[in-house]
Amino acid sequence: MVNNFKYLGFSEPMALAMVEALKVNPYPNPRVGALLIDEQGNVKAAANHKQKGSNHAEINIFEQVQVEETDILYVTLEPCFHSDTSPSCATEIINQGVKNIVIGDIDLDIRTNGRSVSLLKDNNISVQIESNANNILNPYYENTHKKLKDIHYLLKIGMSKNDYITNDASDSRYITNEISLSIVHYLRATADCIVIGKNTLLNDDPKLNVRIPGINNIDHNPEPIIMWGGSTENIESAMKKYPTFTFLSSMPSRENNTYCDTSSLSDVEEYFLERKFRNIFIEGGKGILGSFLRDHKIDSIYEFKSNLNIENGIHIGHNYRAEIDKNYHMNNKYQLLDNLLTTYTRN
Ligand SMILES: NC(=O)c1ccc[n+]([C@@H]2O[C@H](COP(=O)([O-])OP(=O)(O)OC[C@H]3O[C@@H](n4cnc5c(N)ncnc54)[C@H](OP(=O)(O)O)[C@@H]3O)[C@@H](O)[C@H]2O)c1
């Protein structure tokens, strides 16, 4: 199975555990996936945490198979230390005889926050940590535990080497390569909703769903949200053409669309929070991303760049770079064949 999480620096088994995590949405708990592999690297069991109150991913592994000393357990998030709401996974890991564990991220929940790692090490278990898995799978959870805010906005942007986001000379609406597109789909799978503007809907005819090759049992698709604005033109036909999309429009008299003054992003945020949307995926176009950047809403940016220049189309605009230079810092750069992914976080 193709799994392009490896391009973001994750080992193959962790990448598989991350895909397990993406198959469900156990909100308000974080998505967590786990994988047990044997000495030869064969997968013995894969599991996730399905919903609040149900088994954690590690326990679902132990219910499937017996652990051998040479096995390695991969978990996307540090096992829980506490036993107030469910049995402590760290204690269960020790009891089950696990000798090697690889963890995708430290759990910032103050009841755990590194304590399970210490406990496992104290019990002679080899512990390795691959950073950032939870940050990708559950950014709002990281925000909450860093006491930032209970919502996270991720901006994805695809552009040419010279910063164009559309190409008038091409019939394809894609600017970036297949690896970039597949990573966009992983990121979409972590989102509660995907937000685009009216023009992007009308120009691109997008599906706004999660399409990951080799994985067909994702039972949670993010909700497509169209920020339409106040115009009545074309809205009826657009709503007919895309009956499963949510149209945010400030036309109160219309049927089926959701009333929301999209010129006020605090009203839009209120709508997201009412719907319990916490991982917000902003896909553009230029008008929409410009508004969210200007209002200081965007927490992280995933910028996918091709190695080609575009002559005619929409340029992202110089305010975009100025905004990044002023309010963001670069986290990572990943070479995705001939594309470059740069990630930024708000200061
Ligand atoms: N390369 C990429 O990553 C990428 C991603 C997405 C889109 N695109 C491209 O971007 C192009 C469209 O960009 P665009 O700038 O023309 O349009 P857009 O951002 O898709 O939509 C802008 C329109 O959305 C409405 N809107 C509602 N609330 C808004 C708000 N708070 N702020 C701004 N607009 C709001 C406005 O309609 P009213 O004026 O009627 O109020 C506005 O004209 C498409 O051709 C698409 O291919 C590229």
The ligand as an SDF file (V2000), in Angstrom:
LIG
                    3D

 48 52  0  0  0  0  0  0  0  0999 V2000
   -3.4910   26.6690   -5.6800 N   0  0  0  0  0  0  0  0  0  0  0  0
   -4.2880   26.5340   -4.6480 C   0  0  0  0  0  0  0  0  0  0  0  0
   -3.9160   26.0330   -3.5810 O   0  0  0  0  0  0  0  0  0  0  0  0
   -5.7150   26.9930   -4.7840 C   0  0  0  0  0  0  0  0  0  0  0  0
   -6.6320   26.6250   -3.7830 C   0  0  0  0  0  0  0  0  0  0  0  0
   -7.9390   27.0530   -3.9080 C   0  0  0  0  0  0  0  0  0  0  0  0
   -8.2980   27.8410   -4.9980 C   0  0  0  0  0  0  0  0  0  0  0  0
   -7.3910   28.1560   -5.9260 N   0  0  0  0  0  0  0  0  0  0  0  0
   -7.7650   28.9850   -7.0860 C   0  0  0  0  0  0  0  0  0  0  0  0
   -8.2100   30.2440   -6.6200 O   0  0  0  0  0  0  0  0  0  0  0  0
   -9.1280   30.7590   -7.5760 C   0  0  0  0  0  0  0  0  0  0  0  0
  -10.2060   31.5490   -6.8890 C   0  0  0  0  0  0  0  0  0  0  0  0
   -9.6660   32.5180   -6.0500 O   0  0  0  0  0  0  0  0  0  0  0  0
  -10.4730   33.8630   -5.7860 P   0  0  0  0  0  0  0  0  0  0  0  0
   -9.6450   34.7350   -4.9180 O   0  0  0  0  0  0  0  0  0  0  0  0
  -10.9250   34.4010   -7.0960 O   0  0  0  0  0  0  0  0  0  0  0  0
  -11.8100   33.3820   -5.0690 O   0  0  0  0  0  0  0  0  0  0  0  0
  -12.1810   32.5970   -3.7300 P   0  0  0  0  0  0  0  0  0  0  0  0
  -11.2420   32.9560   -2.6540 O   0  0  0  0  0  0  0  0  0  0  0  0
  -12.3900   31.1780   -4.0500 O   0  0  0  0  0  0  0  0  0  0  0  0
  -13.6110   33.2140   -3.4350 O   0  0  0  0  0  0  0  0  0  0  0  0
  -13.7300   34.5750   -3.1580 C   0  0  0  0  0  0  0  0  0  0  0  0
  -15.1800   34.9560   -3.0530 C   0  0  0  0  0  0  0  0  0  0  0  0
  -15.7410   34.3230   -1.8960 O   0  0  0  0  0  0  0  0  0  0  0  0
  -16.7230   35.1640   -1.3250 C   0  0  0  0  0  0  0  0  0  0  0  0
  -16.4390   35.3700    0.1080 N   0  0  0  0  0  0  0  0  0  0  0  0
  -17.2990   35.0910    1.1160 C   0  0  0  0  0  0  0  0  0  0  0  0
  -16.7700   35.3950    2.2860 N   0  0  0  0  0  0  0  0  0  0  0  0
  -15.5490   35.9140    2.0480 C   0  0  0  0  0  0  0  0  0  0  0  0
  -14.5220   36.4240    2.8870 C   0  0  0  0  0  0  0  0  0  0  0  0
  -14.6420   36.4840    4.2170 N   0  0  0  0  0  0  0  0  0  0  0  0
  -13.3920   36.8570    2.2990 N   0  0  0  0  0  0  0  0  0  0  0  0
  -13.2310   36.8000    0.9700 C   0  0  0  0  0  0  0  0  0  0  0  0
  -14.1610   36.3370    0.1180 N   0  0  0  0  0  0  0  0  0  0  0  0
  -15.3230   35.9030    0.6600 C   0  0  0  0  0  0  0  0  0  0  0  0
  -16.6550   36.5080   -2.0420 C   0  0  0  0  0  0  0  0  0  0  0  0
  -17.7980   36.5730   -2.8740 O   0  0  0  0  0  0  0  0  0  0  0  0
  -18.5570   37.9750   -3.0840 P   0  0  0  0  0  0  0  0  0  0  0  0
  -17.5320   38.8370   -3.7430 O   0  0  0  0  0  0  0  0  0  0  0  0
  -19.7170   37.6330   -3.9200 O   0  0  0  0  0  0  0  0  0  0  0  0
  -18.9280   38.4390   -1.7090 O   0  0  0  0  0  0  0  0  0  0  0  0
  -15.3810   36.4180   -2.8660 C   0  0  0  0  0  0  0  0  0  0  0  0
  -15.4670   37.0740   -4.1100 O   0  0  0  0  0  0  0  0  0  0  0  0
   -9.7180   29.5820   -8.3110 C   0  0  0  0  0  0  0  0  0  0  0  0
   -9.5740   29.7700   -9.6960 O   0  0  0  0  0  0  0  0  0  0  0  0
   -8.9330   28.3920   -7.8270 C   0  0  0  0  0  0  0  0  0  0  0  0
   -8.4430   27.5930   -8.8780 O   0  0  0  0  0  0  0  0  0  0  0  0
   -6.1080   27.7550   -5.8560 C   0  0  0  0  0  0  0  0  0  0  0  0
  1  2  1  0
  2  3  2  0
  2  4  1  0
  4  5  1  0
  4 48  2  0
  5  6  2  0
  6  7  1  0
  7  8  2  0
  8  9  1  0
  8 48  1  0
  9 10  1  0
  9 46  1  0
 10 11  1  0
 11 12  1  0
 11 44  1  0
 12 13  1  0
 13 14  1  0
 14 15  2  0
 14 16  1  0
 14 17  1  0
 17 18  1  0
 18 19  2  0
 18 20  1  0
 18 21  1  0
 21 22  1  0
 22 23  1  0
 23 24  1  0
 23 42  1  0
 24 25  1  0
 25 26  1  0
 25 36  1  0
 26 27  1  0
 26 35  1  0
 27 28  2  0
 28 29  1  0
 29 30  1  0
 29 35  2  0
 30 31  1  0
 30 32  2  0
 32 33  1  0
 33 34  2  0
 34 35  1  0
 36 37  1  0
 36 42  1  0
 37 38  1  0
 38 39  2  0
 38 40  1  0
 38 41  1  0
 42 43  1  0
 44 45  1  0
 44 46  1  0
 46 47  1  0
M  CHG  2   8   1  16  -1
M  END
$$$$
